[in-house]
Amino acid sequence: VRLRLVTDLPDQKSLLLADNGRFPAFPRLWRDDDFSLALLRPETGEAITQIDINGPVQDVLVADQRGKGDAEIFVLRMDVRIDTFSLHGEPREPIDLYAQSADFQKRFGHDNIRAPAGGHYMPFSFGLWRPDAKGARKWVIGRYGSIAFLDQNRKFEGILNFPSYASPALLPAGMDFDGDGKEEVLLLERFNLVQISGNATPRVREPGGTKFWPQVYEQSAAGPKGIDSALLSGAPVHAFQVLKKFGGKPQFVFVARGNYAGLYDAVSRKWTLSWQPPTPITAAALLHETEQRIEFCLATMDGLFWTVTLDSRRPGKSAVSVKPLPLSVNQIQPDGSGGAVLAAREGLFLYSAEGTFSKIFPGVFTSALFIQPGRIGAANERGQVFEFFQKP
């Protein structure tokens, strides 16, 4: 393996690569008081620009929301707005979620109530769904106890209440799971997975009650089976992704959180598999999937590495194997062929499809990803971004 120091970005400790490399890779850092994005060119690692944002950030999305072939960077801020940038870092018109929510309160709120109409404004996560004929997509924003919706023009569409506080993760894009021609979107809240569907026709569902405002769309919620909800932890969310092959069509969703992992069936709206290791999960990834078989892995706090295999030809049965791995693993990124790269406090490691581990480089690594086959980008705690590639 050959090594190249791509760039030195103080305080940048994690990497995000959007849409299989069609957009720039950029390290990102979560801090209590501010946030920054350093955009890099994937081909050379050259820094294009750094975006500094004054204020805490909840989520980041890179997408062509308007459907015009012009991808943008969207930054969901804790102060209830979405900052928007081009892929070269130029600021664009932000989306003022606070003002739009306040307008909803003016239209439907009552005097002397504990919370504004539609619930509290603070956002946690966001995603896109339901494109129109031109490819412009609507917005879904997970908030404190509710979900807000914006239309394709980034204007307020409505509110849907759900019975929980936090909404730490949304799928970045909707999916038509049941084949009715309308996308649905999935949200992880404190205890349950929430599936959102229906239409945007507003309707007051509790006339005279505490939820006296009109609501849009519909929801169903399901918690992992066989696990006491009091034992579930909301964060961190290590994995939340739709399986494209297993079952022959997009139907199942892999979820791994702080202390459980599982497989959710978005067609039947129930959990196919729920599994809880003895100690908290520090990292997780889907290693491999075919139409009939999936394999995912977990690293746990007690220094163990677990692999779980599910075969559709043997419903209700899963194969679990475990081996010692005395590492503090921060992130696992699969290579698409059953292997993975592990970023750990003890160094950067490769995991092969045959189940063996090998150390690439020492150091305290916070994140790593496959930029392309045989080429790995990794960031350490000092803010250095490295590129590792196979010897010719």
N, C-alpha and C positions, 0 to 999 in steps of 0.2 A: 504494500500500500504506500502510495506517495502522498505527501502532505504539502499544502500551500496555505499560508496565512492570507486569507482574503482581505480582511480589513479589521481595524481595531476601533471598536465603537464603545467607549466607556459606558457602563451601566446597562448595555443591551444584553439580555440574557436568554432570549427565546426566539425561535424562528417560526415563521409562518410562510407557507408556499401555497398560493391559491391556484386552483384549476390546472393542475398538472403542468405547471411551469409556463402557462401562457401569460401569466402576469409576473411582475417582479417578485423576487423573494425579499422579505424584509424581517430583520430581527425586531422583536417587540418586547417591551418591559412593562410590567405592572408595578406601580409604586403607589404609596398612599396619597401623595400630593400632586403628582403629575404623571405624564405619559408621553412617550415619544415613539415615532416610527422612523426607521432608517431604511429607505428604499435602496435596494441593490440591483444591479443588472445580473440576471442569472448566468449569462454567458461568461462574464469576467469578474463578477463580484464588486465591480466599481460602484461606489456610493453615488446615487443620483441626487438625493437630497435627504435631509432629516426634517421631520415634522414634529414640532414640540407643541403639546396640548396642555394648557394650563387648567388642570382639574382632573379628578378621577374618571376613569373610563371603565365601562362595563363589558363592551363587546366590540369586535371589529369584523367587518364584512367587505370583501372585494367582489364586485358584481357589476354587470351591465344591466342595471335596473330598468332603464328606459328602453332597452331593446334597440339601441342605435349603433351598436358596435363600439361603444365608448365605455369601457369599464371604469368604475370609480371606487375609491376607498371611502367607506362609511364608518364613522367612529361614534358609537353610542355612548354618550356621556351620562354620568350620574346626575348632572344638573338638568336633565330632561331635555336634551336636544341631540341631534345627529349632525356632527360635523362632516363635511363632504370635501374630498380632494381628488384631483386627477392623479393618474399613476405617476406623474412627475412631481407631485407634491403641491401643485397650485391649489389654493383654497377656492371652493365654489360655494354657492349659496347653501347655508345650513338649513336643517329642518327643525323648526321650533316646536317641539312636542309640548312644551309647557303651555305655550299660548293656545295651541289647539285644544289641549285638555281643559284649560281654563275657560275657553269658549263653550265647551260641552257643559261645564258646571253652570255658566251663566244661563244657558238655555234650559237646563233640566234640574238644577240644584234647588234645595230647600234651605230655609233658614234654620239655624240651631241644630245642625247635624254634625256628627263626629267626623265624618269624612266627606269629601266632595262627591258629587254625582259621578258615578263610574269608578270610584275608589281612588286610592292614592296614586300619585303620578310617577313615582320613582321607577325607572326601567331597569331590567336585568339583562335581557337578551333580545335579539331580533333576527328575522329571516324574511324571505320573499316567497310569494306563491301566486298562482292563478294569473298567468300572462294573458294579455289580450291578443287580438289578431296581429298586432305589430310587435309583440314580444315584450311590451312593458308590463312589469309585474307589480302586484300589490305588496303591502308591508304587513307583517305581524310583529308586534312588540310585546314581549312578556314583561308585565309590571308587578308591582306589589299587590297581589290579590286579584289581578284582572289582566286581561289581554286587550291591547289597543290595536286598531286596524287603520291603515292608511290606504287610499286608492292609488292607482297608477301615477297620478299627478302629485302624490305626496301630500294629499289633503286628508283630513280626519274623516274616517268612514264610520267608526262606531266602537263600542266597548262590549266585551264579554267577561262576565265575572267568573272566577273559579275559586274554590274553597281552600286556598293556601296563601302563604305570604310570598315566598321567593319563587322565582321562575328562572333558575340558573342556566338553562340551555334550551335553545330552539334549533330544529333542523334548519340549515341555511336556505333550503329550498323546499317547496311543497312537492308532493308526489300523488299521482292518481292511483291509489292502491286498489280500489274496488272496480275500476274500469268504467265509471259513470261519466267520464269526461270532465270531472271537476277535481282539482287537486285538493288534497288534505295536508295539514301540517301537524307536526308532533312537537310537544313541549314537555320538558321535564320540570316538575315542581318538587317541593320538599319530599313528598312521599310517593307520588303517582306519576305515571306517564299520561298526559292529556292529549287526546286526538281531536282536532278541530275540523269541522266540515260544515255543511249547510249553506245558507245564502245570507246576503247582507241586508235583508229586509228587517228594519228595526221593529222590535216588539217589546212592550213592557210586560215582564214576566212575573212581577210581584206587585200588582197594583195595591197601594196602601201599605206595602211592606218596606223592609229596609233596602231592598234593591228596586227602587221606584223609577229608575230611569230606563229608557229603551235599550235593548241589547241586540246584537247581531250575531249571526252564525250559531253553531251548536257545538257541544263538546261531550266527550265521554272520558272517564278517568279510570285507570286500572293500576293497582299496586302489584308489585312482584308477589307471586303466589308462594305461600309457605314461609314468608318472612314477616315477623311482627313489625308493623309500621313504626312502632316506637323505637326500633333498632336501626331504622334507615337513616342514612346521612345524606344531606342534599349535595354538598360539595366535598371534594372536587368531582367534576365530571370528566372521566378519563377517555371515554369513547361514547359516541352517539351517532350512529351512521346506518343508512339503509343498505341492506345486502342486495346487490344487483343480480346475482346469479342463483343463490340458494332458493330452491323451490321453483326455479324456472322463470321467475318474474320478480319485480320489486314487491316484496310482501313483508319481509321480516326486518327487524331493526335490532342491531346490537347495541347494548347499553352496558357500560361499566362505570360505577360510581365509587364513592369512598369505601363502602363495605359490602357491595354486592355486584354481581354481573348477571346478565340474562339476555334472553331473546324474546322480543315482542312481535306478535303476529298482528299487523295493521289491518288485515282483512277481517279476521274474526274478533279483533280488538281484545285480545287476551294474551297473557304471557305463556309462551311455549316452554321456556326454561328460566328458572331463577336459581341462582347459586350464590352462597355466601361463604367465603373462606374464613378461617379462624381469626385472622387479624386483618387490619385495614389494608386496602389496595393502594399502592403508590404509583402504579402505571399499568396500562392495559392496551391491547391492540388486537384487531382481527388479523390473524396470520394468513389464512387461506380460505377460499370458498369455491365450491363447484355447485352444480345444480342439486347434488345430493348430500354434500358434506361441507361442514365448516369447522374451522379450528381457531380458537382464540387463546391468548395467553395473558397471564397476570403476574405482576411482581408484588409481593406483599411485604409488610413492614418487618416480618420476622425472618427475612432473608431467604424466602422460598420463591421458586418460579413454577407457576402452574400452567398447564395446558389443558384445555377442555375441548373435546371433539363431539360433535353432534352429527348423526347420520340419519337422513330422512327415511332410510330403509329400515331403521330400528327406532320407531317413534317412542318417545318417553324415556329413552335411555341415552345417557351421555357417558363418555369415557374421560376420566380425570387422571392426569399424571402430575407428579410433583418431583422436583429435584432441588437440592440446596443451591442457593445463589447468594453468597454473602456480600451483596452489594446494596447500596441505597439508590435504587433506580428512580430517576426523575421522569423519564419518557421512553416509550417504545414506539418505533416507527417501522412498519412492515415493509419488505421489499417487493411484495406482490407474488412471491414464489415460495412462501412458507418460511422465509427467514426474516430477520429484523435487525435494526441497529438500536442499541440501548445507550442512552445518555445517563451516566451515573456519577455519583460523587467520587467514585474510585477510578473513573476513566470512561473511555468510549469503547463499546464492545459490539461485536457481531454475533448474532445467533443464527446458526445455519438451519436449513430445513431438516437436517439429520439430527438436530437437537444438541449440537455442541456450541460452546462459547469460545470466543477468541478476543483478546484485547487488541485494539487498534492503537490507542494512544492514552497516556496518563493525563490526569488533570481532573478538575471538577467540572463536569459537563452538565448543562441545564437542559439542552434540547438538541435534537438532531433530526435530519430528514434526508430522504433520497431525492436529490434534485433530478437525477435520471439514473438508469441502471448503471451500477458500478461507480457512481459519483455521489458522495455524501457531503452535506453541509452540516456543520455542528457549531454550537456556541458554548463558551465556557463562562464561569462566573465572573471572569475579569472583563467580559464584554468583547472578547476576541472571537471572530468568526473564521472557522477553518474549512477548507475543502480537502476531502480525502478521495483519492481515486486509485483504481487498480493499476498496478504496474503493467506496461505494455508487454 
